Amino acid sequence: MNKKGLNTLEYAKIIQRLAAYMTTDMGHKLALNLLPSTDYAEVVKSLAETKDASDLLRLKGGIPVPSLIDITPYLKRLEIDATLNAKELAAIGRVLRATSDVKRFFRNAADEEIKLQYLAQEAQKLATLPEISQRLLKSIENDGHVTDEASRLLASLRRQISATEAEIRSRLGNFVKGKSAKYLSDALVTIRNERYVLPVKAEYRGTFGGIVHDQSSSGQTLFIEPQAIVDLNNRLRQQQAAEKEEIKRILVELSAMIAPYTAELWHNADLLGKFDFVNGKARFAHELKATQPLVSQENDVYLRQVWHPLLDPKKAVKNDIAIGKDYQAMVITGPNTGGKTITLKTLGLVSMMGQAGLFIPANENSRIGLFDDIFADIGDEQSIEQSLSTFSAHMTTIVEILNHIDERSLVLFDELGAGTDPQEGAALAIAILDAVGAKDSYVVATTHYPELKAYGYERPQTINASMEFDAQTLQPTYRLLIGIPGRSNAFDISKRLGLDPSIVEAARQLTAQDSQDLNEMIADLVAKRHEAEEEKADFKKYLDESESLYEDLKKAFASYQQEKEHMLAQARQQANEIVQNAQQKADAVISDLHKMQQSGANIKENELIDAKSRLNALEQPMLKKNKVLRRAKQQQEFHENDDVMVKTYGQRGVLVKKLGQHEWEVQLGILKMKVDENDLEKITIKEQTAKGAHTVVKRTASSHVSPKLDLRGQRYEEAMTNVDRYIDAAILAGYPSVTLVHGKGTGALRKGIVAYLQQNRAVKHFEFAPPNAGGNGATIVYFK
C-alpha cells in the first residue's frame, strides 16, 4: 500500500505497539516489517493463526517462547567453517531448548484436544536435535561460561588452578599476617599483570626479592612479586594457558558438531520468531479487546461497534460503519469537532489492521474488505517551503490519488473541496466524487457543503451520513448516523440561546417540509437495516452453534449404535454359553440313566427322582406357579401414582411413569429423578397413616452422598446415567458444589458432561479443576 496512506492513518503506531509484545529478535523484526496484504488466502491464514494464538493464550497462557537473539549471523559463520565463541554457542543452545519447549507445549495442547487450524502443523516442522541441545546445555551456561563438565581435562585443569591459587594466597597470607606485614603499605594481596603481588613500601623493596610489576602514582608503594612465589605464579600462568587452549579446543569441537545442522537451526529460529510474532498478535488483541473479522472478497464492509485502535476503548464512542454492499460512496456531514475525521481514520486503519492479519477493535462477526490500496487525504498539509496553500496541497494529493485508484481501492477524503470559494469548492467536490465513482472505487468523504447532501440522494451507489449532534446540550455525540444527512441544528441552537421562539418558528416554516419528511423516512430505514444486520449476525452465530451440536449428536448416536451392537453381541454370546452349559448337563444326566439302563441294573425310585431333580434344576422356577409368592410379588409391584421411599436419599416421592424395564421417574418435591426399582420401597396406606401425613423422613448414614464422583473406567452411557443421578442426589443433599472426576482420555466423556451441565437448570456454572487438582480431567459444578 502507498506510504502516504499508511503514514496519514498512523499505521506505524499500531506496529510499534505490536512490536512491544515480542520477546525475540526474529519476532520483533517480523512485527516491524508487517504490512497489509492484498491476497485473500494470505489474509485468511494470517487471521486464523492469530485466532490459534489467541485460543492458546486464553486456555494455556500463550506459547512459551523465551527471549532470544537472532542467531542468523552465527549460522552464516558456521557455514564457512568458522569457530563460534562461547556466547554465540550459548545463544544457539537457547534456541534449541526453546524449540523443545515449544514442541512439547503443542503436544500437550493436542492431548488436551485444543483445536488449532495452522499452528499445530507449523510446530511439527521444528527439529529438536536433542543430543546437540544436551551437549550444549552441559558444556556452556546461558552467559557463555564454559562449564567444568565440558571435558575431563578442563575440569582437571581448573582443579589444579584452584589448588595453585590457594597455595599462592596461603604463602602471601603469611607475609600479610606475619612479621613482614610492617614492610607493606597495605595488608592485602592483589594482582598485577595477571600475577599475584604484594604492595611493598618503596624503602623495603629488597626485603622480599622477586620482581617489581608496578608502582603507585606517588611512587611510595611498589607492587612486588616475592621470590618465594615466582615459581608458583609461573605454574599458575601455565595452567591458565592450558585452560584457555582446552576451552578453545572445546569451542572448535562444538562448532564442528553444530555445523552440519545449520539448515535445521535456521528453520527453527524462523519458526520460533513466527510463534513469538503470532503470540504477540494475540496479546495485542487481548489488550485491545479486539475480535477476529470475517473477510469479504466482494468488499462488503460491515464494522460492528468499531472504535479507533489508538483510543482508550473505555472512553471511545463506538459506531457501526458499512460500505460496499448497497453503496460504494458515503458523504458524511456534521458539525466541526463532531468526529468526522476520526471516523475516516477508523475505517482506513481498521481495514489495514485486518488485512495485516491483526484482530480489529470491533464486535464479533464484523466484516472487512480486501482493498488493493487505501488512499487518504486527511489534514492540513500546507507547505511554506513549497509555497503550497491548504487548498493547493489537497489538490496535489487528490491528483495523485486519482492517477492510481481502481475498482479495488478505498479512498478517504476529509473536507473535500474546502479551502476555496464555497460554490466552486462544492462543484469541484462533486466532480471529484464522480471521477472516483467512474473508476468503481470505494470512497468516504466528509464535507460541510449542503450541495453534497443532495448529491448523496441523487447519485446511485451513494448514501448520506452524518455525525449526531445533541440539541439539548449543544454538544456532538460522535455517533455516526448512516442514511441521514447532517443538519445545521441552527433552529435548535438559536432557540436555546434565547432567540424569540416566534422567529425560530417563522424560519422553520420557510424550510421545505419535504426535506424534513425525507430525513425521517431515511432514519427509519437506516434503523431497520441496522436491526437486520444485527439479526443476521446473531443468526449466523446460532447456526454455527446448531451445526456444531448436530455434529456432536451424530457422533454420539454413532457411538450409541456401536455400543448397542456390542452389548447385544455380548448378550447373545452369554445366552449361547448358558444354553450350551445346560445342554451339556442335561446330556450328562441322560447319559448316566442310559448307562444304568444298559448295565441291566435295577434303577431305584430315588435315583430316578434325583435325576429328574437335576434336570429341573437347569430351569429357573416360575413365580406364577406359586400363589403365595405371586401374591407377595403383586403387592410389591409398582404402579403410577404409588407412594414410594427412595432408599438412597431417605426421601418419599411419587411414581410418575415407568421409563424402562427396571427404572421409574419419581417426583421428589420439585425434582424429578430417574431411579432404579431396586432403590425403591413401596409405602402402604397403613405405613402412611401410622407415620402421619406430614412425617419428615431423615436421611441416615447409609444415604450419604460424597462431594466427589469418580467416573474413570466407566462406559459413556453408564457414566452419563450416574452423573444424572448423582447431580440430583447432590442437590437433595444441599451441596453448594461437587466435583466430577472424568479423566482426560479421548475427551468424549468430558464433552458429554459439559453438554449435560449446560442443559441442567439447577447448575449455576461449572469449570475445570485447578492444575494441581486434576486440571481438565475433573469438572467443578456449582448449583443455584
Buried (B, 14 or more C-beta within 10 A) or exposed (E): BBEBBBEBBBBEEBBEBBBEBBBBBBBBBBBEEBEBBBEEEEBBBBBBBBBBBBBBBEEBEBBBBBEBBBBBEBBEBBEEEEBBBBBBBBBBBBBBBBBBBBBEBBEEBBEBEBEBBBBBEBBEEBBBBEEBBBBBBEBBEEEEEBBEEBBEBBBBBBEBBEEBBEBBBEBBEEBBEEEBEEBBBEEEBEEBEEBBBBBBBBEBBEBBEBBBBEBEEEEEBBBBBBEBBBEBBEBBBEBBEBBEEBBEBBBEBBBEBBBEBBEBBBBBBBBBBBBBBBBBBBBBBBEBEBBBBBBBEEBBBBBBBBBBBBEEBEEBBBBBBBBBBEBBBBBBBBBEEBBBBBBBBBBBBBBBBBBBBBBBBBBEBBBBBBBBBBBBBBBEBBEEEEEBEBBBBBBBBBEBBBEBBEEBBBBBBBBBBBBBEEEEBBBBBBEBBEBBBEBEBBBBBBBBBBBBBBBBEEBEEBBBBBBBBEEEEEEBBBBBBBBBBBBEBEBBBBBBEEBEEEEBEEEEEEEEEEEEEBBEEBBEEBEEBBEEBBEEBEEEEEEEEEEEEEEBEEEBEEBEEEBEEEEEEEEEEEEEEEEEEBEEBEEEBEEEBEEBEEEEEEEEEEBEEEBEEBBEEEEEEEEEEEEEEEEEEEEEEEEEEBBBBBBBBBBBBBBBEBEEEEBBBBEBEEBEBBBBBEBBEBBEEEEEEEEEEEEEBEBEEEBEBEEEBBBEEBBBBEBBBBBBBBBBBBBBBEBEEBBBBBBBEEBBBBBBBBBBBEEBEBBEEBEBBEEEEBEBBBBBBEBE
